[in-house]
Amino acid sequence: MTKSQLIDAIVQKKAGLPRKTVEQAVNAVFDEMVGAMKRGERIEIRGFGNFTVRKYKPYTGRNPKTGQSVSVEAKQMPFFKVGKDLRERINKS
């Protein structure tokens, strides 16, 4: 599902809300989540999951094509851990 499909689904479920309003709300939620992760904060949505930022140290890797050593800089990557309720709802048959 893309962001625009998510917006359309919300508009269809909540009749009476204009698409522009829903789009602004979805964008505001995502922007705030990105901002919180940039600040190193953990985001917990009960029943859904947790978003955190994992820090990786620099290391020396190899270019698979040439075999040459390549220096990889330290980086931060977003990580999502699914919540128990969401996992159970998905696996429910």
Buried (B, 14 or more C-beta within 10 A) or exposed (E): EEEEEBBBEBBEEEEEEEEEEBBEEBEEEEEEBEEBBEEEEEBEEEEBBBBBBEEEEEEEEEEEEEEEEEEEEEEEEEEEEEBEEEEEEEEEE
